[in-house]
Amino acid sequence: MARISVRELNRATLARQGLLEPMTTGSTAEAVERLGSLQAQHPEWPPIALASRVADARTADLVAALDRREVVRSSLMRITIHVVSANDLWPMFTVCQPLRLSQWRLLAGADPIDSPLGRSMVAAHEVALAALADDNATATELDRLMAHEVGPIETSVQRIYWRHLAALVPLVHVPHAGEGYGRSRYATASRWLGVEPPELDISEARTRVARRYFAAFGPASIDDLVAYVGRGRGGIGVWRDAVKAIGAKLVTMTDELGRTLHDLEDAPHPPAKTPASPRLLARWDSLLLSHAPRHRDRVIDDEHRSSVYSRNADVLPTFLVDGMVAGTWTLSRVDGEVTIGLQPFAHLAAADERALEAEADRLLSLMAPIGEHVE
């Protein structure tokens, strides 16, 4: 079995993520599909993540693509918010649904479907879906509607009724004026996209998601894949089966720790010596969250983790030098002018500093005008 070094893993993943050469793919949806997904807790940051990976302003215009409904923002992998293509929403929701149901079971202390409470919740979906048929609603509004139907539940968990709805019905965050963290309005995915959910076997959906994952973040282990999706019921075994089902297009190799890694046979594998220009990554960037936590050394050294991953689960904006995280950065607006400030972990060579400044200018030009409320 072929062996791959950490540096080769770094270059392979950067190549897929448009971080060696900016992507020149034709549409925003195609770019997002190639990237697998964009982490999107705060709606201000996915456009920056995309702009750092593409070559032109039209492809970088994530806001327009969301308005055209070619891509959507939804709670998916690890029950966190991601931007994905409209086509990828359905298989991703299908494979993430067991995790959402397991979470609800733990929070409510009852089976989400096969229990008196679960059946009452399912029945109460009717009033929530009626509200969503013609308009968009907040989680709090939907929660109150369902609570009125079901009655009080002894729990300290916020929006326990809405959580049940979101576990069973694909919802999307609707772009709107004033949108921000905690200020989402929702629509059912079927109404927003104008199509009914396709009939998807969960095994087929897992294989589609596994293929998309390796194309975007490989080579990777099954542990990495499970860390990306979220570990729900069925554990790692169902994902071994999903990876196996990729079939002849799958190749395997080992890393320097002896782990078995999987990849698609036609995926790029640039040589370790391939140059990697300095690049800026967004807050909660998917590059830093899509592998098992203990195996993110392909992009960040252990000594810098505490400077990037905070105790409150935040992941700071970072920049890469020679393909590795070399510092953090801030985005600010002073007197109407947007500026980027660099906080390197160590002294930067003059050439790297100039390259980062040029990359910051490129990013700002693709993003102009940047919204007022980047946090």
C-alpha beads as a LAMMPS data file, in Angstrom:
LAMMPS data file: protein, C-alpha beads

375 atoms
374 bonds

1 atom types
1 bond types

-500.0 500.0 xlo xhi
-500.0 500.0 ylo yhi
-500.0 500.0 zlo zhi

Masses

1 110.0

Atoms # bond

1 1 1 0.000 0.000 0.000
2 1 1 1.339 3.418 -0.960
3 1 1 2.526 5.715 1.819
4 1 1 1.775 9.452 1.910
5 1 1 3.569 12.105 3.944
6 1 1 1.960 14.897 5.943
7 1 1 3.219 17.436 3.443
8 1 1 1.742 15.451 0.547
9 1 1 -1.563 15.305 2.429
10 1 1 -1.363 19.054 2.844
11 1 1 -0.853 19.708 -0.851
12 1 1 -3.549 17.227 -1.892
13 1 1 -6.169 18.829 0.353
14 1 1 -5.173 22.382 -0.559
15 1 1 -5.451 21.525 -4.264
16 1 1 -9.056 20.342 -3.846
17 1 1 -9.940 23.381 -1.759
18 1 1 -8.747 25.919 -4.311
19 1 1 -5.952 26.960 -1.965
20 1 1 -3.046 26.130 -4.279
21 1 1 -4.590 27.745 -7.343
22 1 1 -7.887 29.661 -7.157
23 1 1 -10.734 27.758 -8.791
24 1 1 -11.957 28.842 -12.198
25 1 1 -15.065 26.644 -12.267
26 1 1 -18.082 28.060 -14.083
27 1 1 -20.706 28.611 -11.373
28 1 1 -20.913 29.276 -7.662
29 1 1 -22.877 26.061 -7.105
30 1 1 -20.199 24.037 -8.892
31 1 1 -17.519 25.675 -6.757
32 1 1 -19.402 24.887 -3.533
33 1 1 -19.871 21.283 -4.664
34 1 1 -16.156 20.953 -5.319
35 1 1 -15.472 22.352 -1.843
36 1 1 -17.942 19.904 -0.297
37 1 1 -19.492 22.460 2.048
38 1 1 -18.764 25.811 3.671
39 1 1 -19.049 26.109 7.449
40 1 1 -21.634 28.810 8.027
41 1 1 -22.633 29.580 11.630
42 1 1 -22.389 33.293 10.870
43 1 1 -23.758 34.095 7.390
44 1 1 -21.137 36.837 6.939
45 1 1 -18.225 34.379 6.716
46 1 1 -19.062 31.798 4.004
47 1 1 -18.733 34.461 1.271
48 1 1 -15.212 35.144 2.540
49 1 1 -14.383 31.429 2.611
50 1 1 -15.542 31.108 -0.983
51 1 1 -13.782 34.261 -2.190
52 1 1 -10.475 32.971 -0.818
53 1 1 -10.792 29.913 -3.069
54 1 1 -12.030 31.241 -6.423
55 1 1 -10.551 33.397 -9.136
56 1 1 -13.371 35.728 -10.190
57 1 1 -16.021 37.908 -8.613
58 1 1 -18.940 36.209 -10.358
59 1 1 -18.119 32.810 -8.862
60 1 1 -17.359 34.450 -5.510
61 1 1 -20.841 36.010 -5.335
62 1 1 -22.335 33.605 -2.809
63 1 1 -25.077 36.061 -1.853
64 1 1 -26.443 36.047 -5.404
65 1 1 -26.243 32.250 -5.580
66 1 1 -28.215 31.990 -2.321
67 1 1 -30.822 34.385 -3.713
68 1 1 -31.022 32.296 -6.908
69 1 1 -31.460 29.202 -4.691
70 1 1 -28.582 27.392 -6.387
71 1 1 -26.970 26.951 -2.978
72 1 1 -28.607 26.879 0.446
73 1 1 -27.675 27.423 4.075
74 1 1 -28.899 24.668 6.353
75 1 1 -28.093 22.765 9.550
76 1 1 -26.408 19.595 8.359
77 1 1 -23.103 17.965 9.281
78 1 1 -22.456 17.768 13.036
79 1 1 -25.767 19.633 13.458
80 1 1 -23.970 22.836 12.523
81 1 1 -24.830 25.236 9.744
82 1 1 -23.282 24.793 6.299
83 1 1 -23.683 26.232 2.821
84 1 1 -24.078 23.449 0.270
85 1 1 -25.354 23.162 -3.275
86 1 1 -29.097 22.669 -3.669
87 1 1 -28.412 19.226 -5.147
88 1 1 -26.268 18.137 -2.192
89 1 1 -28.783 19.227 0.435
90 1 1 -30.930 16.109 0.127
91 1 1 -28.314 13.364 0.614
92 1 1 -26.589 15.403 3.323
93 1 1 -29.827 15.871 5.257
94 1 1 -30.618 12.177 4.862
95 1 1 -27.313 11.041 6.388
96 1 1 -27.429 13.661 9.156
97 1 1 -31.017 12.976 10.195
98 1 1 -30.168 10.009 12.496
99 1 1 -27.795 12.257 14.441
100 1 1 -30.483 14.915 14.866
101 1 1 -32.998 12.308 16.017
102 1 1 -30.473 10.869 18.476
103 1 1 -29.802 14.333 19.863
104 1 1 -33.526 14.989 20.340
105 1 1 -33.946 11.616 22.051
106 1 1 -31.241 12.549 24.552
107 1 1 -32.574 16.066 25.134
108 1 1 -36.213 15.064 25.584
109 1 1 -35.749 11.652 27.163
110 1 1 -38.206 10.109 24.705
111 1 1 -38.151 8.476 21.301
112 1 1 -38.752 11.220 18.713
113 1 1 -41.248 9.104 16.747
114 1 1 -42.267 5.943 18.584
115 1 1 -43.412 7.401 21.925
116 1 1 -46.481 9.341 23.088
117 1 1 -44.462 12.584 23.119
118 1 1 -42.901 11.843 19.744
119 1 1 -46.294 11.167 18.171
120 1 1 -47.663 14.408 19.621
121 1 1 -44.693 16.258 18.184
122 1 1 -45.194 14.748 14.736
123 1 1 -48.872 15.734 14.822
124 1 1 -47.902 19.291 15.794
125 1 1 -45.755 19.594 12.680
126 1 1 -49.000 20.323 10.837
127 1 1 -49.367 23.799 12.332
128 1 1 -45.683 24.595 11.787
129 1 1 -45.787 23.460 8.167
130 1 1 -48.971 25.463 7.606
131 1 1 -47.130 28.555 8.852
132 1 1 -44.246 27.785 6.529
133 1 1 -46.437 27.152 3.504
134 1 1 -46.712 30.810 2.550
135 1 1 -44.133 32.619 4.659
136 1 1 -40.813 32.277 6.442
137 1 1 -40.672 32.000 10.221
138 1 1 -38.160 32.102 13.043
139 1 1 -37.337 29.090 15.194
140 1 1 -39.009 30.797 18.156
141 1 1 -42.240 31.382 16.219
142 1 1 -42.370 27.760 15.081
143 1 1 -41.543 26.525 18.557
144 1 1 -44.434 28.483 20.066
145 1 1 -46.888 27.174 17.491
146 1 1 -45.947 23.582 18.232
147 1 1 -45.864 24.146 21.986
148 1 1 -49.453 25.392 21.868
149 1 1 -50.473 22.085 20.248
150 1 1 -48.390 19.711 22.370
151 1 1 -48.490 21.423 25.731
152 1 1 -45.657 22.049 28.212
153 1 1 -42.669 19.718 28.493
154 1 1 -40.469 19.543 31.565
155 1 1 -37.156 20.510 30.028
156 1 1 -34.666 23.350 30.168
157 1 1 -33.714 22.822 26.509
158 1 1 -34.498 25.821 24.354
159 1 1 -36.804 25.353 21.351
160 1 1 -37.316 21.639 21.976
161 1 1 -40.423 21.654 19.733
162 1 1 -38.656 23.352 16.845
163 1 1 -35.718 20.953 17.217
164 1 1 -38.108 18.063 16.589
165 1 1 -39.410 19.706 13.426
166 1 1 -35.869 20.401 12.185
167 1 1 -34.879 16.783 12.825
168 1 1 -37.591 15.455 10.526
169 1 1 -38.207 18.206 7.967
170 1 1 -35.395 19.664 5.814
171 1 1 -35.313 23.402 6.520
172 1 1 -33.180 26.142 4.961
173 1 1 -32.139 29.549 6.277
174 1 1 -33.776 32.159 4.069
175 1 1 -31.642 35.169 3.074
176 1 1 -33.221 38.367 4.407
177 1 1 -32.351 41.892 5.474
178 1 1 -30.809 41.855 8.929
179 1 1 -29.859 38.187 8.731
180 1 1 -27.156 37.240 11.216
181 1 1 -26.176 34.775 13.888
182 1 1 -29.317 33.851 15.841
183 1 1 -31.548 35.882 13.515
184 1 1 -32.486 33.220 10.973
185 1 1 -35.810 32.796 9.247
186 1 1 -36.696 29.401 7.818
187 1 1 -38.500 27.822 4.899
188 1 1 -39.000 24.178 4.105
189 1 1 -36.407 23.082 1.585
190 1 1 -39.093 21.685 -0.693
191 1 1 -40.928 25.032 -0.922
192 1 1 -37.764 27.094 -1.182
193 1 1 -36.285 24.943 -3.935
194 1 1 -39.594 24.180 -5.646
195 1 1 -39.082 20.417 -5.611
196 1 1 -40.246 17.583 -3.424
197 1 1 -37.567 15.682 -1.484
198 1 1 -36.286 12.812 -3.617
199 1 1 -36.649 9.238 -2.458
200 1 1 -33.178 8.475 -1.134
201 1 1 -32.007 5.233 0.388
202 1 1 -29.805 6.157 3.334
203 1 1 -27.062 3.757 2.214
204 1 1 -26.956 5.409 -1.207
205 1 1 -26.976 8.841 0.431
206 1 1 -24.018 7.899 2.643
207 1 1 -22.011 6.761 -0.368
208 1 1 -22.770 10.024 -2.207
209 1 1 -21.682 12.063 0.813
210 1 1 -18.539 9.938 1.265
211 1 1 -17.603 10.485 -2.374
212 1 1 -18.166 14.234 -2.059
213 1 1 -16.111 14.298 1.140
214 1 1 -13.061 12.524 -0.304
215 1 1 -13.196 14.742 -3.404
216 1 1 -13.133 17.861 -1.228
217 1 1 -11.010 16.886 1.798
218 1 1 -9.149 13.683 0.933
219 1 1 -7.115 11.650 1.296
220 1 1 -8.781 10.867 4.613
221 1 1 -9.619 8.068 7.003
222 1 1 -13.070 6.792 7.859
223 1 1 -12.565 8.431 11.280
224 1 1 -12.088 11.738 9.447
225 1 1 -15.256 11.175 7.426
226 1 1 -17.274 10.383 10.566
227 1 1 -15.847 13.476 12.300
228 1 1 -17.011 15.563 9.326
229 1 1 -20.557 14.164 9.261
230 1 1 -21.045 13.614 12.979
231 1 1 -21.063 10.380 14.925
232 1 1 -24.640 9.195 15.256
233 1 1 -26.330 5.853 15.670
234 1 1 -24.713 3.051 13.700
235 1 1 -21.236 4.287 14.551
236 1 1 -18.419 3.832 12.123
237 1 1 -19.583 0.559 10.581
238 1 1 -22.195 2.119 8.302
239 1 1 -19.524 4.449 6.958
240 1 1 -17.144 1.582 6.251
241 1 1 -19.922 0.122 4.110
242 1 1 -20.519 3.485 2.406
243 1 1 -16.835 3.863 1.548
244 1 1 -16.641 0.294 0.291
245 1 1 -19.621 0.962 -1.993
246 1 1 -17.624 3.605 -3.893
247 1 1 -16.011 0.606 -5.508
248 1 1 -13.244 0.588 -8.099
249 1 1 -12.921 4.386 -8.074
250 1 1 -11.533 4.217 -4.526
251 1 1 -7.834 3.964 -3.698
252 1 1 -6.195 3.437 -0.314
253 1 1 -2.874 4.486 1.193
254 1 1 -1.289 4.882 4.619
255 1 1 -0.079 8.015 6.364
256 1 1 3.026 8.434 8.510
257 1 1 1.111 7.108 11.549
258 1 1 0.106 3.951 9.722
259 1 1 -3.546 4.956 9.375
260 1 1 -5.441 3.722 6.328
261 1 1 -6.593 6.635 4.183
262 1 1 -9.047 6.555 1.297
263 1 1 -9.301 8.705 -1.791
264 1 1 -10.813 8.881 -5.250
265 1 1 -8.495 7.565 -7.924
266 1 1 -8.816 10.672 -10.111
267 1 1 -8.309 13.185 -7.285
268 1 1 -5.299 15.525 -7.496
269 1 1 -2.075 14.591 -5.674
270 1 1 0.433 17.405 -6.243
271 1 1 4.073 16.700 -5.321
272 1 1 5.156 17.713 -1.814
273 1 1 7.414 20.396 -3.290
274 1 1 4.492 22.179 -5.018
275 1 1 4.559 25.869 -3.977
276 1 1 1.678 27.081 -1.806
277 1 1 1.168 30.830 -1.783
278 1 1 -0.050 32.529 1.411
279 1 1 -3.858 32.430 1.706
280 1 1 -6.522 33.726 4.075
281 1 1 -9.106 31.400 5.650
282 1 1 -12.483 32.399 7.068
283 1 1 -13.732 32.107 10.607
284 1 1 -14.780 28.469 11.217
285 1 1 -13.151 27.579 7.930
286 1 1 -14.049 24.072 6.746
287 1 1 -10.390 23.265 6.123
288 1 1 -9.832 23.341 9.898
289 1 1 -12.964 21.391 10.856
290 1 1 -13.336 18.554 8.366
291 1 1 -10.907 15.973 9.759
292 1 1 -10.759 14.181 13.091
293 1 1 -9.512 16.704 15.697
294 1 1 -6.375 14.746 16.555
295 1 1 -5.438 14.435 12.875
296 1 1 -5.547 18.027 11.645
297 1 1 -1.765 18.206 11.467
298 1 1 -1.923 18.365 7.682
299 1 1 -2.817 22.057 8.042
300 1 1 -2.021 23.131 11.604
301 1 1 0.811 22.290 14.001
302 1 1 -0.187 21.131 17.483
303 1 1 1.550 24.093 19.120
304 1 1 -0.806 26.546 17.397
305 1 1 -4.133 24.823 18.035
306 1 1 -4.975 26.703 21.224
307 1 1 -4.476 29.992 19.379
308 1 1 -7.064 29.030 16.755
309 1 1 -9.622 26.711 18.384
310 1 1 -11.066 28.514 21.411
311 1 1 -12.749 26.950 24.438
312 1 1 -16.169 28.280 23.398
313 1 1 -15.947 26.275 20.134
314 1 1 -14.989 29.297 18.045
315 1 1 -12.439 28.860 15.248
316 1 1 -10.655 32.091 14.417
317 1 1 -9.879 33.400 10.938
318 1 1 -6.385 32.208 10.020
319 1 1 -3.841 32.550 7.248
320 1 1 -1.619 29.984 5.601
321 1 1 2.070 30.299 4.815
322 1 1 3.538 27.411 2.820
323 1 1 0.224 25.630 3.276
324 1 1 0.213 25.664 7.092
325 1 1 -1.649 27.890 9.552
326 1 1 0.817 30.632 10.470
327 1 1 -1.354 33.174 12.265
328 1 1 -4.777 34.729 12.684
329 1 1 -6.330 37.791 11.123
330 1 1 -9.084 40.296 11.770
331 1 1 -11.497 42.110 9.507
332 1 1 -12.547 45.584 10.592
333 1 1 -14.233 48.686 9.253
334 1 1 -12.752 52.070 10.158
335 1 1 -14.264 55.253 8.740
336 1 1 -16.045 53.217 6.073
337 1 1 -12.863 51.451 4.952
338 1 1 -12.502 47.688 5.366
339 1 1 -9.089 46.554 6.512
340 1 1 -7.446 43.228 7.291
341 1 1 -5.008 42.947 10.193
342 1 1 -2.525 40.064 10.516
343 1 1 -1.417 38.480 13.799
344 1 1 1.352 36.000 12.881
345 1 1 2.530 33.309 15.304
346 1 1 6.131 34.129 14.411
347 1 1 8.041 36.701 12.399
348 1 1 7.012 36.645 8.746
349 1 1 9.517 36.797 5.936
350 1 1 9.175 40.009 3.955
351 1 1 8.117 38.099 0.831
352 1 1 5.372 36.244 2.725
353 1 1 4.130 39.472 4.268
354 1 1 3.919 41.108 0.845
355 1 1 2.131 38.060 -0.567
356 1 1 -0.401 38.122 2.269
357 1 1 -1.048 41.816 1.723
358 1 1 -1.608 41.145 -1.984
359 1 1 -3.929 38.254 -1.145
360 1 1 -5.854 40.473 1.276
361 1 1 -6.288 43.062 -1.486
362 1 1 -7.459 40.338 -3.878
363 1 1 -9.940 39.030 -1.323
364 1 1 -11.322 42.475 -0.562
365 1 1 -11.735 43.232 -4.254
366 1 1 -13.756 40.034 -4.737
367 1 1 -15.813 40.774 -1.641
368 1 1 -16.487 44.472 -2.246
369 1 1 -18.648 45.819 -0.894
370 1 1 -18.365 43.807 2.330
371 1 1 -21.391 44.025 4.630
372 1 1 -21.449 46.221 7.683
373 1 1 -21.808 43.476 10.245
374 1 1 -18.905 41.035 9.898
375 1 1 -18.365 39.742 13.444

Bonds

1 1 1 2
2 1 2 3
3 1 3 4
4 1 4 5
5 1 5 6
6 1 6 7
7 1 7 8
8 1 8 9
9 1 9 10
10 1 10 11
11 1 11 12
12 1 12 13
13 1 13 14
14 1 14 15
15 1 15 16
16 1 16 17
17 1 17 18
18 1 18 19
19 1 19 20
20 1 20 21
21 1 21 22
22 1 22 23
23 1 23 24
24 1 24 25
25 1 25 26
26 1 26 27
27 1 27 28
28 1 28 29
29 1 29 30
30 1 30 31
31 1 31 32
32 1 32 33
33 1 33 34
34 1 34 35
35 1 35 36
36 1 36 37
37 1 37 38
38 1 38 39
39 1 39 40
40 1 40 41
41 1 41 42
42 1 42 43
43 1 43 44
44 1 44 45
45 1 45 46
46 1 46 47
47 1 47 48
48 1 48 49
49 1 49 50
50 1 50 51
51 1 51 52
52 1 52 53
53 1 53 54
54 1 54 55
55 1 55 56
56 1 56 57
57 1 57 58
58 1 58 59
59 1 59 60
60 1 60 61
61 1 61 62
62 1 62 63
63 1 63 64
64 1 64 65
65 1 65 66
66 1 66 67
67 1 67 68
68 1 68 69
69 1 69 70
70 1 70 71
71 1 71 72
72 1 72 73
73 1 73 74
74 1 74 75
75 1 75 76
76 1 76 77
77 1 77 78
78 1 78 79
79 1 79 80
80 1 80 81
81 1 81 82
82 1 82 83
83 1 83 84
84 1 84 85
85 1 85 86
86 1 86 87
87 1 87 88
88 1 88 89
89 1 89 90
90 1 90 91
91 1 91 92
92 1 92 93
93 1 93 94
94 1 94 95
95 1 95 96
96 1 96 97
97 1 97 98
98 1 98 99
99 1 99 100
100 1 100 101
101 1 101 102
102 1 102 103
103 1 103 104
104 1 104 105
105 1 105 106
106 1 106 107
107 1 107 108
108 1 108 109
109 1 109 110
110 1 110 111
111 1 111 112
112 1 112 113
113 1 113 114
114 1 114 115
115 1 115 116
116 1 116 117
117 1 117 118
118 1 118 119
119 1 119 120
120 1 120 121
121 1 121 122
122 1 122 123
123 1 123 124
124 1 124 125
125 1 125 126
126 1 126 127
127 1 127 128
128 1 128 129
129 1 129 130
130 1 130 131
131 1 131 132
132 1 132 133
133 1 133 134
134 1 134 135
135 1 135 136
136 1 136 137
137 1 137 138
138 1 138 139
139 1 139 140
140 1 140 141
141 1 141 142
142 1 142 143
143 1 143 144
144 1 144 145
145 1 145 146
146 1 146 147
147 1 147 148
148 1 148 149
149 1 149 150
150 1 150 151
151 1 151 152
152 1 152 153
153 1 153 154
154 1 154 155
155 1 155 156
156 1 156 157
157 1 157 158
158 1 158 159
159 1 159 160
160 1 160 161
161 1 161 162
162 1 162 163
163 1 163 164
164 1 164 165
165 1 165 166
166 1 166 167
167 1 167 168
168 1 168 169
169 1 169 170
170 1 170 171
171 1 171 172
172 1 172 173
173 1 173 174
174 1 174 175
175 1 175 176
176 1 176 177
177 1 177 178
178 1 178 179
179 1 179 180
180 1 180 181
181 1 181 182
182 1 182 183
183 1 183 184
184 1 184 185
185 1 185 186
186 1 186 187
187 1 187 188
188 1 188 189
189 1 189 190
190 1 190 191
191 1 191 192
192 1 192 193
193 1 193 194
194 1 194 195
195 1 195 196
196 1 196 197
197 1 197 198
198 1 198 199
199 1 199 200
200 1 200 201
201 1 201 202
202 1 202 203
203 1 203 204
204 1 204 205
205 1 205 206
206 1 206 207
207 1 207 208
208 1 208 209
209 1 209 210
210 1 210 211
211 1 211 212
212 1 212 213
213 1 213 214
214 1 214 215
215 1 215 216
216 1 216 217
217 1 217 218
218 1 218 219
219 1 219 220
220 1 220 221
221 1 221 222
222 1 222 223
223 1 223 224
224 1 224 225
225 1 225 226
226 1 226 227
227 1 227 228
228 1 228 229
229 1 229 230
230 1 230 231
231 1 231 232
232 1 232 233
233 1 233 234
234 1 234 235
235 1 235 236
236 1 236 237
237 1 237 238
238 1 238 239
239 1 239 240
240 1 240 241
241 1 241 242
242 1 242 243
243 1 243 244
244 1 244 245
245 1 245 246
246 1 246 247
247 1 247 248
248 1 248 249
249 1 249 250
250 1 250 251
251 1 251 252
252 1 252 253
253 1 253 254
254 1 254 255
255 1 255 256
256 1 256 257
257 1 257 258
258 1 258 259
259 1 259 260
260 1 260 261
261 1 261 262
262 1 262 263
263 1 263 264
264 1 264 265
265 1 265 266
266 1 266 267
267 1 267 268
268 1 268 269
269 1 269 270
270 1 270 271
271 1 271 272
272 1 272 273
273 1 273 274
274 1 274 275
275 1 275 276
276 1 276 277
277 1 277 278
278 1 278 279
279 1 279 280
280 1 280 281
281 1 281 282
282 1 282 283
283 1 283 284
284 1 284 285
285 1 285 286
286 1 286 287
287 1 287 288
288 1 288 289
289 1 289 290
290 1 290 291
291 1 291 292
292 1 292 293
293 1 293 294
294 1 294 295
295 1 295 296
296 1 296 297
297 1 297 298
298 1 298 299
299 1 299 300
300 1 300 301
301 1 301 302
302 1 302 303
303 1 303 304
304 1 304 305
305 1 305 306
306 1 306 307
307 1 307 308
308 1 308 309
309 1 309 310
310 1 310 311
311 1 311 312
312 1 312 313
313 1 313 314
314 1 314 315
315 1 315 316
316 1 316 317
317 1 317 318
318 1 318 319
319 1 319 320
320 1 320 321
321 1 321 322
322 1 322 323
323 1 323 324
324 1 324 325
325 1 325 326
326 1 326 327
327 1 327 328
328 1 328 329
329 1 329 330
330 1 330 331
331 1 331 332
332 1 332 333
333 1 333 334
334 1 334 335
335 1 335 336
336 1 336 337
337 1 337 338
338 1 338 339
339 1 339 340
340 1 340 341
341 1 341 342
342 1 342 343
343 1 343 344
344 1 344 345
345 1 345 346
346 1 346 347
347 1 347 348
348 1 348 349
349 1 349 350
350 1 350 351
351 1 351 352
352 1 352 353
353 1 353 354
354 1 354 355
355 1 355 356
356 1 356 357
357 1 357 358
358 1 358 359
359 1 359 360
360 1 360 361
361 1 361 362
362 1 362 363
363 1 363 364
364 1 364 365
365 1 365 366
366 1 366 367
367 1 367 368
368 1 368 369
369 1 369 370
370 1 370 371
371 1 371 372
372 1 372 373
373 1 373 374
374 1 374 375
